[in-house]
Amino acid sequence: MAPTTRSKQSTPAPEEQPSTTAFSPTPASLGDIKHRPREGSRSRTREEVWDPKYAVDLAVDENVFLFVPNLIGYTRVLTAAASLYYMPSYPKYCFVLYSISCLLDAVDGQAARALGQTSKFGAVLDMVTDRCTTACLLCFLASTYDKFAIVFMFLITLDFSSHYIHMYSSLVTGSSSHKTVTSDVSRILWYYYNDSRTLFIFCFANELFFVTLYLNHFWDTPITTTSYLPSLLIDLAIQYPKSVGLFVHLLRNLTWPQVVGAICLPICAAKQVINVVQFWKASKILVGVDLAERQAAREAALLKARGVQ
């Protein structure tokens, strides 16, 4: 058996009711078809593994694809794609469309819970959209800031790998969601996933930092051209040129994207640390499952050998 690292919740079996659809199995054989073991499935009991053919046929009964949160997800995909189209030459259009796509990320989950339309498809759609939009933006930044291309490639790799292995470890241990992390597994991930405000702040600041890097490529207007410095600060700069004067000089040449980016940088860096923790903890979980299965296989072989003797 796999080690208990996450709360294990089996997929609830729907009520067996007669159906007039052509694909529906007879009541006598319904359970065998629904939960037919799949080749290669590991660490999940027979009741937790749904037969793929049954799931595909069942998808026509209730159109999950048209759930309101999933429609919001499609809107996110379209706005993100449009922002990528405008990204090379039209920063204003790109910024507005990309921002809409990111802000809708905070809406689809609330809509799903409010309308009772949570779905595994919606959860995966949300994660895939997040990963792909961020990766596309980082690819553009890698070509724009070519001296730091290796850094952006590392961030893409870390983002994809940490989320994939975390999702896979959640499936292997039977967790109902990749956000279901207990404090005994990782207190950092527990705080990150179980506090919606913390999750929003980290994701928002992380994405905003990359957006400010994008805008910085186009925005060269200093803040002081639109917001004049107070005369008192100018006088202090004259009196103290090495301290206040240096600050005023920097302020005169800073742009809004640079200021916002400097504020978001620490949170973005912390988000990458969380990704590393997520990757490491998920790796340990998978190794623990492997060791538990190997131990169970050895015990089963030993019992079989004793039975033969």
MARDOVEX-828820 format. One record per residue (C-alpha): residue number from 1; x, y, z. Coordinates in steps of 0.25 Angstrom, whole numbers, m for minus. Each point is the difference from the previous one (the first is absolute). Example, Ala and Ser with C-alpha at 12.3 -4.5 7.8 and 13.67 -1.06 7.14 Angstrom:
<pts>
<1, <49, m18, 31>>
<2, <6, 14, m2>>
</pts>
This chain:
<pts>
<1, <0, 0, 0>>
<2, <4, 14, m3>>
<3, <5, 9, 12>>
<4, <m11, 9, 6>>
<5, <5, 13, m5>>
<6, <m13, 7, m4>>
<7, <m14, m1, 3>>
<8, <m5, m12, m9>>
<9, <m14, 2, m6>>
<10, <m5, m10, m10>>
<11, <m8, 4, m12>>
<12, <m15, m1, 4>>
<13, <m8, m10, m8>>
<14, <m12, 6, m6>>
<15, <m14, m6, 3>>
<16, <m3, m12, m9>>
<17, <m13, 4, m7>>
<18, <m5, m6, m13>>
<19, <3, 8, m12>>
<20, <m5, 0, m14>>
<21, <13, 4, m7>>
<22, <6, m10, m9>>
<23, <14, m1, 7>>
<24, <m6, m2, 14>>
<25, <3, m14, 6>>
<26, <m10, m9, 6>>
<27, <m2, 2, 15>>
<28, <6, m14, 2>>
<29, <14, 4, m6>>
<30, <0, 15, 3>>
<31, <10, m1, 11>>
<32, <10, m9, m8>>
<33, <0, 10, m12>>
<34, <1, 12, 9>>
<35, <12, m4, 8>>
<36, <7, m10, m10>>
<37, <14, 0, 4>>
<38, <10, 7, m10>>
<39, <13, m6, m4>>
<40, <11, 8, 7>>
<41, <m8, 6, 11>>
<42, <7, 0, 13>>
<43, <m2, 4, 15>>
<44, <m15, 2, m3>>
<45, <m11, m10, 4>>
<46, <m10, m6, m10>>
<47, <m11, 9, 5>>
<48, <9, 13, m3>>
<49, <3, m4, m15>>
<50, <m10, 4, m10>>
<51, <m1, m8, m13>>
<52, <4, 10, m11>>
<53, <m11, m5, m10>>
<54, <m11, 2, 10>>
<55, <5, 14, 4>>
<56, <1, 4, m15>>
<57, <m15, m5, m2>>
<58, <m5, 6, 13>>
<59, <5, 14, m5>>
<60, <m12, 2, m9>>
<61, <m10, m1, 12>>
<62, <3, 13, 6>>
<63, <8, 10, m8>>
<64, <11, 4, 10>>
<65, <7, 7, m11>>
<66, <m11, 11, 1>>
<67, <1, 2, 15>>
<68, <1, 15, 3>>
<69, <14, m1, 6>>
<70, <5, m8, m12>>
<71, <m6, 11, m9>>
<72, <8, 10, 8>>
<73, <12, m9, m2>>
<74, <m2, 0, m16>>
<75, <0, 15, 1>>
<76, <13, 0, 7>>
<77, <6, m8, m11>>
<78, <m5, 9, m11>>
<79, <4, 13, 7>>
<80, <14, m6, 3>>
<81, <1, m4, m14>>
<82, <m4, 14, m5>>
<83, <11, 6, 10>>
<84, <10, m9, m6>>
<85, <m3, 5, m14>>
<86, <1, 14, 4>>
<87, <13, m2, 9>>
<88, <11, 3, m10>>
<89, <m5, 14, m4>>
<90, <m12, 5, 7>>
<91, <3, 0, 15>>
<92, <m13, 7, 4>>
<93, <m9, m10, m6>>
<94, <8, m11, 5>>
<95, <0, 5, 14>>
<96, <m15, 2, 0>>
<97, <m3, m14, m5>>
<98, <11, m7, 8>>
<99, <m6, 7, 13>>
<100, <m14, m5, m4>>
<101, <5, m14, m1>>
<102, <7, 0, 13>>
<103, <m11, 7, 8>>
<104, <m10, m10, m5>>
<105, <8, m11, 6>>
<106, <m5, 6, 14>>
<107, <m15, m1, m5>>
<108, <m1, m14, m6>>
<109, <2, m7, 13>>
<110, <m9, 9, 8>>
<111, <m11, m2, m11>>
<112, <2, m15, 0>>
<113, <m2, m1, 15>>
<114, <m12, 10, 0>>
<115, <m7, m8, m11>>
<116, <4, m14, 5>>
<117, <7, m2, m14>>
<118, <14, m4, 5>>
<119, <6, m11, m9>>
<120, <13, m7, m2>>
<121, <0, 5, m15>>
<122, <m1, 15, 5>>
<123, <11, m2, 10>>
<124, <10, m5, m10>>
<125, <m5, 10, m11>>
<126, <4, 11, 10>>
<127, <13, m6, 4>>
<128, <4, m2, m15>>
<129, <m4, 14, m4>>
<130, <8, 6, 12>>
<131, <13, m8, m4>>
<132, <m1, 3, m15>>
<133, <m3, 15, 1>>
<134, <11, 2, 9>>
<135, <10, m9, m8>>
<136, <m4, 8, m13>>
<137, <3, 13, 7>>
<138, <13, m5, 6>>
<139, <4, m5, m14>>
<140, <m2, 15, m5>>
<141, <8, 5, 11>>
<142, <11, m10, m3>>
<143, <1, 6, m14>>
<144, <m1, 14, 5>>
<145, <10, m1, 11>>
<146, <9, m10, m7>>
<147, <11, 1, 10>>
<148, <m9, m6, 11>>
<149, <m6, m10, m10>>
<150, <5, m12, 9>>
<151, <m7, 6, 12>>
<152, <m13, 1, m7>>
<153, <2, m14, m6>>
<154, <3, m5, 15>>
<155, <m13, 6, 5>>
<156, <m8, m6, m11>>
<157, <6, m14, 3>>
<158, <m2, 2, 15>>
<159, <m15, 4, m2>>
<160, <m4, m11, m9>>
<161, <8, m11, 8>>
<162, <m4, 4, 14>>
<163, <m15, 1, m4>>
<164, <0, m13, m8>>
<165, <7, m9, 10>>
<166, <m9, 6, 11>>
<167, <m12, m3, m8>>
<168, <4, m14, m3>>
<169, <4, m3, 15>>
<170, <m14, 5, 4>>
<171, <m7, m10, m10>>
<172, <9, m11, 5>>
<173, <m3, 2, 15>>
<174, <m15, 2, m4>>
<175, <m1, 14, 4>>
<176, <m13, 7, m4>>
<177, <8, 12, m5>>
<178, <14, 5, m2>>
<179, <m3, 11, 10>>
<180, <m3, m10, 11>>
<181, <13, 0, 8>>
<182, <1, m3, 15>>
<183, <9, 8, 9>>
<184, <8, m13, 4>>
<185, <4, m2, m15>>
<186, <4, 15, m1>>
<187, <m3, 12, 8>>
<188, <4, 9, m11>>
<189, <m9, m6, m10>>
<190, <m11, m1, 10>>
<191, <0, 15, 2>>
<192, <2, 2, m15>>
<193, <m12, m8, m4>>
<194, <m10, 1, 11>>
<195, <0, 15, 2>>
<196, <m7, 6, m12>>
<197, <6, 13, 2>>
<198, <14, m5, 1>>
<199, <m2, m8, m13>>
<200, <m6, 13, m7>>
<201, <11, 9, 5>>
<202, <12, m9, m4>>
<203, <m6, m4, m14>>
<204, <m4, 15, m3>>
<205, <13, 6, 4>>
<206, <8, m11, m7>>
<207, <m8, 3, m13>>
<208, <1, 15, 2>>
<209, <15, m1, 1>>
<210, <1, m6, m13>>
<211, <m10, 9, m6>>
<212, <8, 12, 5>>
<213, <13, m6, m7>>
<214, <m8, 0, m13>>
<215, <m5, 14, 2>>
<216, <14, 5, 3>>
<217, <4, m4, m14>>
<218, <m9, 11, m6>>
<219, <m2, 10, 12>>
<220, <11, 10, 1>>
<221, <m7, 12, 6>>
<222, <5, 3, 14>>
<223, <m10, 2, 11>>
<224, <4, 15, 2>>
<225, <m5, 4, m14>>
<226, <m14, m3, 5>>
<227, <1, 2, 15>>
<228, <9, 12, 4>>
<229, <9, m1, 12>>
<230, <m3, 9, 12>>
<231, <9, 12, 2>>
<232, <4, m4, 14>>
<233, <6, m13, m6>>
<234, <8, 8, m10>>
<235, <5, 9, 11>>
<236, <5, m12, 8>>
<237, <6, m6, m12>>
<238, <9, 12, m2>>
<239, <3, 0, 15>>
<240, <3, m15, 1>>
<241, <5, m4, m14>>
<242, <6, m13, 4>>
<243, <m12, m6, 6>>
<244, <m13, 8, m3>>
<245, <6, 5, m13>>
<246, <3, m15, m5>>
<247, <m15, m4, 4>>
<248, <m5, 12, m8>>
<249, <9, m3, m12>>
<250, <m6, m15, 0>>
<251, <m14, 5, 2>>
<252, <2, 9, m12>>
<253, <4, m11, m9>>
<254, <m10, m11, 5>>
<255, <m12, m4, m8>>
<256, <m13, m6, 6>>
<257, <3, m14, m5>>
<258, <14, 0, 7>>
<259, <m7, 5, 13>>
<260, <m11, m10, 0>>
<261, <10, m11, m4>>
<262, <9, 3, 12>>
<263, <m12, m1, 9>>
<264, <m4, m14, m6>>
<265, <14, m6, m1>>
<266, <1, m5, 14>>
<267, <m13, m7, m1>>
<268, <3, m6, m14>>
<269, <13, m5, 6>>
<270, <m7, m7, 12>>
<271, <m10, m6, m10>>
<272, <12, m7, m7>>
<273, <4, m5, 14>>
<274, <m14, m6, 1>>
<275, <1, m7, m13>>
<276, <13, m6, 4>>
<277, <m6, m5, 13>>
<278, <m12, m5, m8>>
<279, <9, m8, m9>>
<280, <8, m6, 11>>
<281, <m11, m4, 9>>
<282, <m8, m6, m12>>
<283, <13, m8, m3>>
<284, <1, m5, 14>>
<285, <m14, m4, m1>>
<286, <2, m8, m13>>
<287, <12, m7, 6>>
<288, <m7, m3, 12>>
<289, <m11, m7, m8>>
<290, <10, m7, m8>>
<291, <7, m6, 13>>
<292, <m14, m4, 6>>
<293, <m4, m7, m13>>
<294, <14, m7, 0>>
<295, <m2, m4, 14>>
<296, <m14, m5, m3>>
<297, <5, m8, m12>>
<298, <11, m7, 8>>
<299, <m9, m4, 11>>
<300, <m10, m5, m10>>
<301, <11, m8, m6>>
<302, <4, m6, 13>>
<303, <m14, m4, 4>>
<304, <m1, m7, m14>>
<305, <13, m7, 2>>
<306, <m4, m5, 14>>
<307, <m13, m4, m6>>
<308, <7, m8, m11>>
<309, <8, m7, 11>>
</pts>
